[in-house]
Amino acid sequence: MSTFWNFWIIGLTLINLVLVFWVLMANRKVAVNDEADPENKTTGHVYDGIEEYDNPLPKWWFQMFLATFAFTAVYLLLYPGLGSYKGLLGWTQINQLEREEQKADNRYSELYGNFAELPIEELAENPKALKMGLRLFANNCALCHGADGGGNYGFPDLTDKEWLYGGSAEKIKESIAQGRNGQMPAWGDILGEENVANVAEHILSLGGRDHDVEQAKAGATVYNQNCVACHGSEGEGSHLVGAPNLVDDVWLYDGSAAGIRQSIRQGRAGAMPSQKDKLKANKIHLLSAYVYSLSQDYE
């Protein structure tokens, strides 16, 4: 904070306190001087037939005001409030947050620590662990993946068994901790619109869906030259690079012919942010168990 703003804030604060104190003292007793009627105890203010009497504040009320000024003086000595003055206690919102976080860590470390020793597969069947995992999911994941984990357009459904990077317990934990960055390059300028349409028809044919046979045949050659490395010769996808399966009925984006053409033409870029710097390892462990449980069939 610059010197000017430092003194500006200090000045405004002190001037306002002095003015408020003056108003309190100056109006403690209104002086009435009615020589014609010395017994007249009103202030002369009349509103709607009601006269205002010259009665001072009750003593307890006046003393309460004085107490607030005393409190203000002590507060401004102990805590920041006058420009860059840090206060005798050295309080800041940062060290307050750190103390609260430390208290929370001390309180829950044992509980989280007990769960951290158990395998994710076992935690996925533990009601208490799942309840805690649900809260973590609601606070950190539901915005993108939905409250029930069912996903949204461009955000994977976590309740099915189709996983871009693998659905094992350890792979899910890896995805949460490290994050994922999916890159589907745009092929429109490289292939041209005709080949984009042909490849889309070939992809439809791989999934056994209605397609144009001639276009699909022409698209197969282009697909084998450009798409096999990621999506596989049969369109089965690859967990290694996060390439989706093209032959099932699960689509991260629009799975219609037009939607497939758009994905090929424009490309897709999906980012799953890393949580390792946001959540502690024991919380990621619990969250992984909850996400893992969403796609499991328990009897």
LOMAR-952981 format. One record per residue: x negated, y, z negated of N, C-alpha, C in turn. Coordinates in steps of 0.02 Angstrom, whole numbers, padded with zeros to 5 digits, always signed. Atoms other than C-alpha are relative to their C-alpha. Example, Ala and Ser with C-alpha at 12.3 -4.5 7.8 and 13.67 -1.06 7.14 Angstrom:
2
[r [-00045; -00059; +00000]; [-00615; -00225; -00390]; [-00045; +00060; +00000]]
[r [+00042; -00059; +00003]; [-00684; -00053; -00357]; [+00039; +00055; -00037]]
This chain:
299
[r [-00042; -00059; +00000]; [+00000; +00000; +00000]; [-00044; +00062; +00000]]
[r [+00040; -00060; -00004]; [-00069; +00171; +00047]; [+00010; +00043; -00062]]
[r [-00004; -00045; +00059]; [-00102; +00306; -00084]; [+00064; +00041; +00002]]
[r [-00061; -00041; -00006]; [+00041; +00412; -00016]; [+00061; -00038; -00023]]
[r [-00060; +00038; +00019]; [+00172; +00276; -00031]; [-00002; -00023; -00072]]
[r [+00007; +00018; +00070]; [+00103; +00223; -00199]; [+00028; +00055; -00045]]
[r [-00023; -00056; +00041]; [+00130; +00396; -00273]; [+00073; +00019; +00016]]
[r [-00070; -00014; -00019]; [+00294; +00417; -00177]; [+00047; -00043; -00041]]
[r [-00043; +00046; +00037]; [+00369; +00264; -00260]; [-00002; +00016; -00075]]
[r [+00006; -00017; +00070]; [+00301; +00309; -00431]; [+00039; +00064; -00016]]
[r [-00035; -00063; +00011]; [+00367; +00487; -00415]; [+00075; -00007; +00002]]
[r [-00073; +00008; -00005]; [+00541; +00437; -00357]; [+00028; -00037; -00061]]
[r [-00024; +00039; +00057]; [+00557; +00308; -00496]; [+00003; +00042; -00063]]
[r [+00002; -00039; +00062]; [+00503; +00425; -00636]; [+00048; +00060; +00002]]
[r [-00046; -00057; -00006]; [+00601; +00575; -00570]; [+00072; -00023; -00011]]
[r [-00068; +00025; +00009]; [+00760; +00470; -00561]; [+00014; -00017; -00072]]
[r [-00010; +00017; +00071]; [+00735; +00407; -00738]; [+00009; +00064; -00042]]
[r [-00005; -00064; +00037]; [+00708; +00585; -00803]; [+00068; +00033; +00013]]
[r [-00064; -00031; -00017]; [+00862; +00650; -00711]; [+00058; -00036; -00034]]
[r [-00053; +00037; +00031]; [+00972; +00511; -00775]; [+00001; +00013; -00075]]
[r [+00003; -00014; +00072]; [+00910; +00540; -00953]; [+00026; +00070; -00015]]
[r [-00024; -00069; +00010]; [+00943; +00727; -00936]; [+00076; +00003; +00005]]
[r [-00073; +00000; -00008]; [+01121; +00696; -00873]; [+00033; -00030; -00062]]
[r [-00028; +00031; +00060]; [+01152; +00582; -01022]; [-00001; +00048; -00059]]
[r [+00006; -00044; +00057]; [+01088; +00708; -01149]; [+00041; +00064; +00009]]
[r [-00035; -00063; -00013]; [+01165; +00861; -01065]; [+00076; -00007; -00007]]
[r [-00072; +00010; +00003]; [+01338; +00785; -01064]; [+00022; -00039; -00062]]
[r [-00019; +00035; +00062]; [+01334; +00707; -01235]; [+00057; +00036; -00035]]
[r [-00054; -00040; +00031]; [+01444; +00849; -01298]; [+00013; +00061; +00046]]
[r [-00018; -00057; -00043]; [+01535; +00972; -01184]; [+00017; +00059; -00044]]
[r [-00013; -00061; +00041]; [+01532; +01147; -01256]; [+00065; +00033; +00022]]
[r [-00064; -00032; -00014]; [+01705; +01225; -01269]; [+00002; +00067; -00037]]
[r [-00002; -00066; +00031]; [+01723; +01410; -01301]; [+00064; +00036; +00020]]
[r [-00065; -00031; -00014]; [+01903; +01466; -01306]; [+00016; +00048; -00058]]
[r [-00010; -00048; +00054]; [+01910; +01626; -01409]; [+00074; +00013; -00015]]
[r [-00072; -00012; +00010]; [+02097; +01644; -01383]; [+00031; -00055; -00042]]
[r [-00029; +00056; +00037]; [+02128; +01473; -01458]; [-00057; -00044; -00026]]
[r [+00058; +00038; +00027]; [+01984; +01412; -01569]; [+00016; -00072; -00015]]
[r [-00018; +00068; +00015]; [+02081; +01255; -01608]; [+00005; -00044; +00062]]
[r [-00005; +00038; -00063]; [+02085; +01205; -01426]; [-00062; -00043; +00009]]
[r [+00056; +00046; -00005]; [+01976; +01050; -01412]; [-00006; -00033; +00069]]
[r [+00003; +00029; -00067]; [+02000; +01017; -01227]; [-00055; +00033; +00041]]
[r [+00053; -00027; -00043]; [+01873; +01044; -01089]; [+00028; +00048; +00052]]
[r [-00030; -00041; -00052]; [+01996; +01136; -00979]; [+00016; -00037; +00064]]
[r [-00015; +00041; -00059]; [+02006; +00995; -00853]; [+00069; -00032; -00009]]
[r [-00066; +00029; +00002]; [+02184; +00944; -00814]; [+00012; -00035; +00066]]
[r [-00015; +00037; -00061]; [+02234; +00810; -00692]; [+00065; -00038; -00009]]
[r [-00065; +00033; +00002]; [+02412; +00755; -00660]; [+00032; +00006; -00069]]
[r [-00030; -00012; +00065]; [+02466; +00833; -00824]; [-00038; -00028; -00059]]
[r [+00040; +00030; +00053]; [+02329; +00745; -00923]; [-00059; +00045; -00014]]
[r [+00055; -00043; +00019]; [+02207; +00855; -01019]; [-00060; -00042; -00024]]
[r [+00060; +00035; +00021]; [+02027; +00801; -01045]; [-00025; +00031; -00065]]
[r [+00024; -00024; +00065]; [+01972; +00815; -01226]; [-00076; -00001; -00003]]
[r [+00072; -00006; +00009]; [+01798; +00864; -01279]; [-00023; -00049; -00055]]
[r [+00021; +00051; +00048]; [+01756; +00700; -01366]; [-00067; -00029; +00023]]
[r [+00065; +00030; -00019]; [+01575; +00637; -01365]; [+00007; -00075; +00010]]
[r [+00001; +00073; -00007]; [+01529; +00459; -01316]; [-00001; -00032; -00069]]
[r [+00008; +00036; +00063]; [+01551; +00334; -01455]; [-00074; -00012; -00015]]
[r [+00070; +00006; +00019]; [+01390; +00317; -01552]; [-00032; -00063; +00026]]
[r [+00028; +00063; -00023]; [+01366; +00134; -01507]; [-00013; +00000; +00075]]
[r [+00007; -00003; -00073]; [+01390; +00173; -01323]; [-00061; +00042; +00018]]
[r [+00057; -00043; -00012]; [+01264; +00316; -01327]; [-00065; -00035; -00016]]
[r [+00060; +00036; +00020]; [+01139; +00208; -01419]; [-00016; -00057; +00050]]
[r [+00011; +00052; -00050]; [+01163; +00071; -01290]; [-00036; +00029; +00061]]
[r [+00035; -00033; -00055]; [+01113; +00194; -01154]; [-00074; +00011; -00017]]
[r [+00069; -00011; +00021]; [+00957; +00239; -01253]; [-00040; -00065; +00001]]
[r [+00033; +00065; +00000]; [+00917; +00055; -01271]; [-00020; -00021; +00071]]
[r [+00017; +00018; -00070]; [+00922; +00033; -01082]; [-00062; +00038; +00023]]
[r [+00060; -00037; -00018]; [+00793; +00171; -01063]; [-00062; -00030; -00033]]
[r [+00055; +00033; +00033]; [+00682; +00086; -01192]; [-00019; -00064; +00035]]
[r [+00012; +00062; -00037]; [+00702; -00079; -01099]; [-00036; +00016; +00065]]
[r [+00031; -00018; -00064]; [+00657; +00007; -00935]; [-00073; +00017; -00009]]
[r [+00070; -00019; +00012]; [+00498; +00081; -01008]; [-00043; -00062; -00012]]
[r [+00038; +00061; +00014]; [+00441; -00088; -01076]; [-00007; -00042; +00063]]
[r [+00002; +00040; -00062]; [+00486; -00176; -00913]; [-00052; +00027; +00049]]
[r [+00046; -00030; -00047]; [+00387; -00052; -00807]; [-00072; -00005; -00023]]
[r [+00068; +00012; +00025]; [+00237; -00078; -00920]; [-00023; -00072; +00012]]
[r [+00018; +00071; -00005]; [+00243; -00268; -00911]; [+00000; -00027; +00070]]
[r [-00010; +00027; -00067]; [+00298; -00297; -00731]; [-00013; +00053; +00054]]
[r [+00008; -00048; -00055]; [+00263; -00218; -00560]; [+00065; +00038; +00012]]
[r [-00060; -00040; -00014]; [+00382; -00076; -00522]; [-00018; +00072; +00015]]
[r [+00024; -00068; -00013]; [+00277; +00081; -00508]; [-00055; -00003; +00053]]
[r [+00049; +00002; -00054]; [+00194; +00077; -00338]; [-00042; -00063; -00001]]
[r [+00045; +00058; -00002]; [+00041; -00035; -00335]; [-00020; -00024; -00070]]
[r [+00014; +00022; +00069]; [+00034; -00051; -00525]; [+00025; -00071; -00009]]
[r [-00016; +00071; +00002]; [+00031; -00238; -00560]; [+00033; -00023; -00065]]
[r [-00031; +00019; +00063]; [+00097; -00236; -00738]; [-00049; -00036; -00046]]
[r [+00046; +00030; +00049]; [+00013; -00296; -00898]; [+00000; -00076; +00003]]
[r [-00005; +00073; -00002]; [+00074; -00476; -00872]; [-00028; -00030; +00064]]
[r [+00027; +00026; -00064]; [+00006; -00489; -00694]; [+00049; -00044; +00037]]
[r [-00050; +00042; -00032]; [+00171; -00565; -00634]; [+00004; +00016; +00075]]
[r [-00016; -00007; -00071]; [+00198; -00594; -00447]; [+00050; -00054; +00018]]
[r [-00048; +00050; -00022]; [+00332; -00688; -00353]; [-00036; -00064; +00022]]
[r [+00037; +00059; -00022]; [+00196; -00804; -00287]; [-00019; -00044; -00060]]
[r [+00018; +00043; +00057]; [+00130; -00860; -00456]; [+00061; -00027; -00037]]
[r [-00062; +00026; +00029]; [+00309; -00877; -00518]; [+00023; -00062; +00038]]
[r [-00018; +00058; -00042]; [+00347; -00993; -00371]; [-00045; -00058; -00014]]
[r [+00048; +00055; +00013]; [+00189; -01093; -00403]; [+00013; -00033; -00067]]
[r [-00016; +00029; +00065]; [+00236; -01115; -00586]; [+00063; -00044; +00003]]
[r [-00061; +00039; -00006]; [+00411; -01174; -00540]; [-00012; -00064; +00038]]
[r [+00017; +00060; -00039]; [+00341; -01294; -00411]; [-00038; -00050; -00043]]
[r [+00038; +00044; +00044]; [+00220; -01363; -00539]; [+00045; -00034; -00051]]
[r [-00048; +00029; +00047]; [+00361; -01388; -00663]; [+00040; -00056; +00033]]
[r [-00039; +00050; -00036]; [+00462; -01480; -00531]; [-00043; -00062; +00014]]
[r [+00044; +00056; -00014]; [+00311; -01587; -00484]; [-00010; -00043; -00063]]
[r [+00009; +00037; +00063]; [+00282; -01633; -00666]; [+00062; -00040; -00019]]
[r [-00062; +00033; +00019]; [+00464; -01677; -00687]; [+00015; -00060; +00043]]
[r [-00021; +00053; -00046]; [+00486; -01784; -00533]; [-00057; -00045; +00024]]
[r [+00057; +00038; -00026]; [+00310; -01850; -00500]; [+00004; -00074; -00020]]
[r [-00004; +00070; +00022]; [+00338; -02007; -00603]; [+00053; -00039; +00040]]
[r [-00054; +00033; -00037]; [+00504; -02046; -00517]; [-00020; -00013; +00072]]
[r [+00022; +00009; -00070]; [+00436; -02015; -00342]; [-00058; -00049; +00003]]
[r [+00057; +00045; +00000]; [+00277; -02106; -00389]; [+00020; -00073; -00003]]
[r [-00024; +00069; +00003]; [+00373; -02264; -00434]; [+00026; -00024; +00067]]
[r [-00025; +00018; -00066]; [+00460; -02263; -00265]; [-00056; -00006; +00051]]
[r [+00055; -00001; -00048]; [+00298; -02227; -00174]; [-00038; -00066; +00002]]
[r [+00035; +00065; +00003]; [+00230; -02396; -00228]; [+00039; -00055; +00035]]
[r [-00042; +00052; -00031]; [+00374; -02491; -00145]; [+00000; +00006; +00076]]
[r [-00003; -00001; -00074]; [+00381; -02539; +00040]; [+00063; +00036; +00023]]
[r [-00058; -00036; -00028]; [+00498; -02436; +00150]; [+00059; -00047; +00010]]
[r [-00054; +00048; -00012]; [+00597; -02592; +00195]; [+00038; -00015; -00065]]
[r [-00033; +00013; +00064]; [+00633; -02623; +00011]; [+00039; +00062; -00024]]
[r [-00034; -00061; +00019]; [+00678; -02442; -00023]; [+00064; +00011; +00040]]
[r [-00059; -00009; -00044]; [+00801; -02447; +00122]; [+00061; -00037; -00026]]
[r [-00056; +00035; +00031]; [+00909; -02561; +00015]; [+00010; +00020; -00073]]
[r [-00004; -00024; +00069]; [+00888; -02465; -00147]; [+00047; +00061; -00002]]
[r [-00049; -00055; -00001]; [+01044; -02355; -00179]; [-00027; +00066; -00028]]
[r [+00026; -00061; +00030]; [+00951; -02233; -00291]; [-00050; +00034; +00047]]
[r [+00048; -00028; -00048]; [+00810; -02210; -00165]; [+00035; +00030; +00060]]
[r [-00036; -00026; -00058]; [+00933; -02188; -00023]; [+00037; +00064; -00016]]
[r [-00034; -00061; +00019]; [+01028; -02056; -00120]; [-00048; +00059; +00001]]
[r [+00051; -00052; -00002]; [+00868; -01957; -00141]; [-00021; +00014; +00072]]
[r [+00018; -00008; -00070]; [+00822; -01987; +00041]; [+00052; +00038; +00038]]
[r [-00054; -00036; -00033]; [+00992; -01924; +00096]; [-00006; +00075; -00012]]
[r [+00008; -00071; +00015]; [+00962; -01758; +00007]; [-00058; +00030; +00040]]
[r [+00056; -00023; -00039]; [+00793; -01742; +00091]; [+00018; +00007; +00074]]
[r [-00022; -00002; -00070]; [+00871; -01781; +00259]; [+00046; +00060; +00013]]
[r [-00046; -00056; -00008]; [+01010; -01654; +00235]; [-00036; +00067; +00000]]
[r [+00036; -00063; +00006]; [+00885; -01518; +00190]; [-00049; +00012; +00057]]
[r [+00055; -00008; -00048]; [+00757; -01553; +00326]; [+00013; -00026; +00070]]
[r [-00009; +00034; -00064]; [+00829; -01657; +00469]; [+00069; +00009; +00032]]
[r [-00069; +00002; -00024]; [+01017; -01638; +00483]; [+00014; +00054; +00051]]
[r [-00013; -00055; -00047]; [+01009; -01473; +00578]; [-00008; -00023; +00072]]
[r [+00012; +00025; -00068]; [+00940; -01563; +00731]; [+00034; -00067; +00013]]
[r [-00024; +00069; -00011]; [+00991; -01745; +00708]; [+00071; -00011; -00023]]
[r [-00069; +00008; +00024]; [+01163; -01714; +00632]; [+00002; -00026; -00070]]
[r [-00006; +00020; +00070]; [+01225; -01745; +00457]; [+00000; -00076; -00008]]
[r [-00003; +00073; +00003]; [+01253; -01929; +00497]; [-00057; -00033; +00037]]
[r [+00056; +00027; -00038]; [+01092; -01949; +00598]; [+00018; -00019; +00070]]
[r [-00023; +00020; -00066]; [+01193; -01970; +00757]; [-00029; +00038; +00058]]
[r [+00034; -00037; -00053]; [+01088; -01845; +00854]; [+00044; +00051; +00035]]
[r [-00034; -00050; -00041]; [+01135; -01708; +00974]; [-00033; +00000; +00068]]
[r [+00030; -00006; -00067]; [+01097; -01661; +01154]; [-00073; +00020; -00007]]
[r [+00071; -00015; +00005]; [+00907; -01669; +01164]; [-00032; -00022; -00065]]
[r [+00026; +00022; +00065]; [+00890; -01739; +00987]; [+00021; -00073; -00010]]
[r [-00015; +00072; +00001]; [+00879; -01929; +00964]; [+00051; -00020; -00053]]
[r [-00045; +00034; +00047]; [+01015; -02033; +00882]; [-00042; -00047; -00042]]
[r [+00041; +00041; +00045]; [+00936; -02113; +00729]; [+00037; -00060; -00026]]
[r [-00041; +00055; +00026]; [+01076; -02237; +00699]; [+00001; -00060; +00046]]
[r [+00001; +00058; -00045]; [+01049; -02348; +00851]; [-00069; -00033; -00004]]
[r [+00064; +00036; +00001]; [+00904; -02464; +00889]; [-00045; +00019; +00057]]
[r [+00041; -00025; -00055]; [+00832; -02364; +01033]; [-00046; +00055; -00027]]
[r [+00048; -00047; +00028]; [+00673; -02274; +00980]; [-00052; +00018; +00053]]
[r [+00050; -00022; -00049]; [+00557; -02170; +01089]; [-00070; -00023; -00019]]
[r [+00068; +00016; +00022]; [+00404; -02208; +00983]; [-00002; -00062; -00044]]
[r [-00002; +00060; +00041]; [+00458; -02368; +00896]; [+00041; +00010; -00063]]
[r [-00046; -00006; +00056]; [+00584; -02402; +00759]; [-00021; -00039; -00062]]
[r [+00022; +00035; +00061]; [+00478; -02498; +00634]; [-00007; +00051; -00056]]
[r [+00005; -00045; +00058]; [+00463; -02426; +00459]; [-00062; +00044; +00005]]
[r [+00062; -00039; -00003]; [+00283; -02371; +00486]; [+00002; +00050; +00057]]
[r [-00004; -00046; -00056]; [+00319; -02293; +00656]; [+00046; +00059; -00016]]
[r [-00045; -00054; +00021]; [+00464; -02193; +00584]; [-00037; +00047; -00047]]
[r [+00038; -00041; +00047]; [+00353; -02133; +00443]; [-00053; +00041; +00037]]
[r [+00050; -00036; -00040]; [+00219; -02086; +00569]; [+00031; +00058; +00038]]
[r [-00035; -00052; -00037]; [+00345; -01988; +00673]; [+00017; +00059; -00045]]
[r [-00019; -00053; +00047]; [+00404; -01891; +00520]; [-00061; +00039; -00023]]
[r [+00060; -00033; +00027]; [+00231; -01855; +00452]; [-00039; +00039; +00053]]
[r [+00043; -00030; -00051]; [+00138; -01818; +00613]; [+00037; +00043; +00051]]
[r [-00037; -00035; -00052]; [+00278; -01753; +00723]; [-00010; -00034; +00067]]
[r [+00006; +00028; -00068]; [+00302; -01794; +00907]; [+00009; +00057; +00051]]
[r [-00006; -00048; -00055]; [+00281; -01694; +01067]; [+00009; -00038; +00065]]
[r [-00015; +00035; -00062]; [+00367; -01769; +01218]; [-00005; +00048; +00060]]
[r [+00008; -00042; -00060]; [+00321; -01702; +01389]; [+00018; -00040; +00062]]
[r [-00020; +00029; -00065]; [+00414; -01751; +01547]; [-00014; +00055; +00051]]
[r [+00017; -00054; -00046]; [+00331; -01650; +01687]; [+00055; +00012; +00051]]
[r [-00048; -00018; -00052]; [+00436; -01560; +01816]; [-00026; -00025; +00067]]
[r [+00022; +00029; -00064]; [+00430; -01653; +01983]; [+00033; +00033; +00060]]
[r [-00037; -00029; -00056]; [+00543; -01542; +02087]; [-00043; +00028; +00055]]
[r [+00044; -00031; -00051]; [+00406; -01444; +02176]; [-00047; -00051; +00031]]
[r [+00047; +00050; -00025]; [+00298; -01599; +02197]; [+00035; -00049; +00048]]
[r [-00035; +00051; -00039]; [+00428; -01722; +02264]; [+00045; +00029; +00053]]
[r [-00051; -00027; -00046]; [+00551; -01607; +02349]; [+00069; -00025; -00020]]
[r [-00067; +00015; +00023]; [+00738; -01611; +02325]; [+00025; -00068; +00026]]
[r [-00023; +00065; -00027]; [+00766; -01762; +02439]; [-00027; -00058; -00041]]
[r [+00029; +00054; +00040]; [+00646; -01872; +02342]; [+00025; +00000; -00072]]
[r [-00030; -00004; +00067]; [+00716; -01808; +02176]; [+00065; -00039; -00001]]
[r [-00064; +00035; -00004]; [+00887; -01871; +02230]; [-00010; -00075; +00010]]
[r [+00013; +00071; -00013]; [+00814; -02036; +02293]; [-00024; -00036; -00064]]
[r [+00025; +00030; +00062]; [+00721; -02070; +02130]; [+00057; -00007; -00050]]
[r [-00057; +00003; +00046]; [+00879; -02031; +02031]; [+00044; -00060; +00018]]
[r [-00041; +00058; -00021]; [+00975; -02161; +02134]; [-00035; -00065; -00017]]
[r [+00037; +00061; +00019]; [+00836; -02289; +02104]; [+00007; -00013; -00075]]
[r [-00008; +00009; +00073]; [+00848; -02258; +01916]; [+00069; -00026; -00016]]
[r [-00068; +00026; +00010]; [+01036; -02285; +01925]; [+00003; -00074; +00017]]
[r [+00000; +00070; -00021]; [+01003; -02449; +02016]; [-00034; -00044; -00052]]
[r [+00036; +00039; +00051]; [+00881; -02507; +01880]; [+00046; -00017; -00058]]
[r [-00046; +00012; +00055]; [+01020; -02490; +01752]; [+00063; -00035; +00022]]
[r [-00059; +00036; -00025]; [+01145; -02582; +01862]; [+00061; +00045; +00007]]
[r [-00055; -00047; -00006]; [+01250; -02427; +01887]; [+00014; +00015; +00073]]
[r [-00017; -00017; -00068]; [+01338; -02365; +02043]; [-00053; +00046; +00030]]
[r [+00054; -00039; -00031]; [+01210; -02297; +02166]; [+00004; -00007; +00076]]
[r [+00006; +00004; -00073]; [+01172; -02264; +02349]; [-00058; -00047; +00016]]
[r [+00050; +00052; -00011]; [+01078; -02417; +02410]; [-00059; +00026; +00041]]
[r [+00054; -00025; -00042]; [+00978; -02330; +02547]; [-00044; +00050; -00037]]
[r [+00039; -00049; +00038]; [+00928; -02186; +02436]; [-00041; -00034; -00054]]
[r [+00036; +00036; +00053]; [+00881; -02305; +02296]; [-00061; -00036; +00028]]
[r [+00056; +00036; -00031]; [+00771; -02405; +02415]; [-00057; +00049; +00015]]
[r [+00052; -00051; -00014]; [+00680; -02246; +02470]; [-00029; +00027; -00066]]
[r [+00024; -00027; +00065]; [+00669; -02187; +02289]; [-00045; -00049; -00036]]
[r [+00041; +00049; +00034]; [+00589; -02351; +02232]; [-00074; +00011; +00015]]
[r [+00070; -00012; -00019]; [+00430; -02311; +02329]; [-00028; +00060; -00037]]
[r [+00022; -00060; +00035]; [+00418; -02137; +02254]; [-00006; -00013; -00075]]
[r [+00002; +00018; +00072]; [+00458; -02205; +02080]; [-00063; -00039; -00016]]
[r [+00058; +00042; +00014]; [+00321; -02336; +02091]; [-00065; +00039; +00005]]
[r [+00060; -00041; -00008]; [+00196; -02203; +02143]; [-00010; +00050; -00058]]
[r [+00004; -00057; +00046]; [+00237; -02075; +02009]; [+00026; -00012; -00071]]
[r [-00036; +00007; +00064]; [+00342; -02144; +01866]; [-00017; -00063; -00040]]
[r [+00012; +00065; +00031]; [+00285; -02321; +01829]; [-00047; +00005; -00060]]
[r [+00050; -00004; +00053]; [+00138; -02270; +01720]; [+00031; +00014; -00068]]
[r [-00033; -00016; +00063]; [+00256; -02201; +01587]; [+00061; -00044; -00012]]
[r [-00065; +00032; +00010]; [+00425; -02283; +01615]; [+00001; -00074; +00016]]
[r [+00002; +00070; -00016]; [+00368; -02454; +01676]; [+00034; -00016; +00066]]
[r [-00026; +00019; -00066]; [+00408; -02545; +01836]; [+00075; -00013; +00000]]
[r [-00071; +00015; +00005]; [+00580; -02596; +01774]; [+00038; +00055; -00038]]
[r [-00033; -00055; +00035]; [+00616; -02431; +01686]; [+00010; -00012; -00074]]
[r [-00009; +00018; +00070]; [+00594; -02508; +01514]; [-00029; +00050; -00050]]
[r [+00028; -00052; +00043]; [+00499; -02358; +01446]; [-00062; -00024; -00037]]
[r [+00061; +00017; +00036]; [+00348; -02354; +01331]; [-00001; +00038; -00067]]
[r [+00006; -00031; +00065]; [+00334; -02323; +01144]; [-00067; +00036; -00008]]
[r [+00067; -00029; +00006]; [+00151; -02278; +01168]; [+00001; +00075; +00016]]
[r [-00002; -00071; -00020]; [+00191; -02113; +01256]; [+00068; +00031; -00013]]
[r [-00067; -00027; +00013]; [+00372; -02092; +01201]; [+00043; +00006; +00061]]
[r [-00040; -00002; -00062]; [+00440; -02125; +01375]; [+00064; -00040; -00010]]
[r [-00063; +00034; +00014]; [+00625; -02170; +01363]; [+00015; -00059; +00047]]
[r [-00027; +00056; -00039]; [+00706; -02331; +01423]; [+00052; +00028; +00048]]
[r [-00045; -00028; -00051]; [+00797; -02291; +01586]; [+00055; -00049; +00020]]
[r [-00048; +00050; -00023]; [+00900; -02450; +01599]; [+00055; -00015; -00051]]
[r [-00054; +00011; +00048]; [+01006; -02442; +01442]; [+00051; +00056; +00007]]
[r [-00052; -00051; -00003]; [+01156; -02333; +01407]; [-00013; +00058; -00049]]
[r [+00018; -00053; +00048]; [+01064; -02219; +01283]; [-00041; +00053; +00036]]
[r [+00034; -00055; -00034]; [+01015; -02050; +01353]; [-00009; +00058; -00048]]
[r [+00013; -00058; +00042]; [+00931; -01909; +01259]; [+00031; +00062; +00029]]
[r [-00033; -00054; -00036]; [+00994; -01789; +01390]; [+00056; -00029; +00042]]
[r [-00056; +00023; -00041]; [+01131; -01805; +01520]; [-00021; -00060; +00042]]
[r [+00017; +00060; -00037]; [+01129; -01981; +01593]; [+00038; -00009; +00064]]
[r [-00035; +00004; -00065]; [+01240; -01943; +01742]; [-00050; +00009; +00056]]
[r [+00045; -00009; -00057]; [+01167; -01938; +01918]; [-00026; +00072; +00003]]
[r [+00022; -00070; -00002]; [+01163; -01748; +01911]; [-00048; +00015; -00057]]
[r [+00044; -00012; +00057]; [+01084; -01749; +01739]; [-00069; -00031; +00011]]
[r [+00064; +00033; -00014]; [+00949; -01872; +01793]; [-00039; +00041; +00052]]
[r [+00034; -00042; -00050]; [+00910; -01765; +01946]; [-00029; +00063; -00033]]
[r [+00025; -00059; +00034]; [+00893; -01613; +01833]; [-00062; -00015; -00042]]
[r [+00059; +00019; +00041]; [+00774; -01704; +01715]; [-00061; -00010; +00044]]
[r [+00056; +00011; -00045]; [+00666; -01757; +01862]; [-00024; +00067; +00029]]
[r [+00016; -00064; -00033]; [+00673; -01586; +01945]; [-00033; +00050; -00048]]
[r [+00022; -00052; +00047]; [+00648; -01475; +01792]; [-00048; -00026; -00053]]
[r [+00041; +00026; +00054]; [+00559; -01592; +01673]; [+00034; +00009; -00068]]
[r [-00027; -00007; +00069]; [+00593; -01606; +01485]; [-00059; +00007; -00048]]
[r [+00051; -00010; +00052]; [+00494; -01550; +01333]; [+00035; -00002; -00068]]
[r [-00030; +00006; +00066]; [+00546; -01610; +01161]; [-00053; +00001; -00054]]
[r [+00049; -00005; +00054]; [+00456; -01568; +01000]; [+00032; -00018; -00067]]
[r [-00020; +00019; +00068]; [+00478; -01653; +00832]; [-00054; +00028; -00046]]
[r [+00052; -00032; +00041]; [+00386; -01542; +00704]; [-00028; -00047; -00053]]
[r [+00031; +00038; +00053]; [+00263; -01621; +00585]; [+00025; +00023; -00068]]
[r [-00025; -00016; +00067]; [+00325; -01630; +00405]; [-00052; -00008; -00054]]
[r [+00050; +00015; +00051]; [+00162; -01674; +00319]; [-00023; +00061; -00039]]
[r [+00020; -00061; +00035]; [+00123; -01493; +00276]; [+00059; +00032; -00037]]
[r [-00060; -00027; +00032]; [+00301; -01460; +00218]; [+00023; -00043; -00058]]
[r [-00022; +00047; +00051]; [+00341; -01616; +00118]; [-00059; -00040; -00026]]
[r [+00051; +00042; +00030]; [+00232; -01713; -00002]; [+00007; -00072; +00024]]
[r [+00001; +00068; -00027]; [+00184; -01890; +00043]; [+00054; -00044; -00030]]
[r [-00050; +00043; +00031]; [+00302; -01969; -00084]; [+00070; +00016; +00025]]
[r [-00065; -00018; -00028]; [+00450; -01872; -00013]; [+00007; -00026; +00072]]
[r [-00001; +00028; -00068]; [+00404; -01923; +00165]; [+00014; -00075; -00003]]
[r [-00010; +00072; +00008]; [+00401; -02103; +00104]; [+00074; -00015; -00012]]
[r [-00071; +00009; +00013]; [+00579; -02088; +00036]; [+00042; +00018; +00060]]
[r [-00036; -00021; -00060]; [+00640; -01994; +00189]; [-00005; -00053; +00055]]
[r [+00010; +00053; -00050]; [+00567; -02129; +00301]; [+00045; -00060; -00014]]
[r [-00043; +00057; +00020]; [+00662; -02262; +00203]; [+00072; +00015; +00019]]
[r [-00069; -00017; -00016]; [+00825; -02168; +00226]; [+00012; -00003; +00076]]
[r [-00008; +00001; -00073]; [+00799; -02143; +00414]; [-00002; -00072; +00025]]
[r [+00005; +00070; -00019]; [+00747; -02325; +00431]; [+00066; -00036; -00014]]
[r [-00062; +00034; +00019]; [+00907; -02380; +00343]; [+00058; +00016; +00047]]
[r [-00056; -00021; -00044]; [+01018; -02286; +00468]; [+00009; -00048; +00059]]
[r [-00005; +00043; -00059]; [+00978; -02408; +00608]; [+00000; -00075; -00017]]
[r [+00001; +00070; +00020]; [+00982; -02569; +00506]; [+00070; -00026; -00012]]
[r [-00065; +00033; +00011]; [+01127; -02691; +00497]; [-00005; -00041; -00065]]
[r [+00001; +00035; +00064]; [+01149; -02739; +00315]; [+00068; -00032; -00012]]
[r [-00062; +00035; +00014]; [+01277; -02866; +00263]; [+00027; +00021; -00069]]
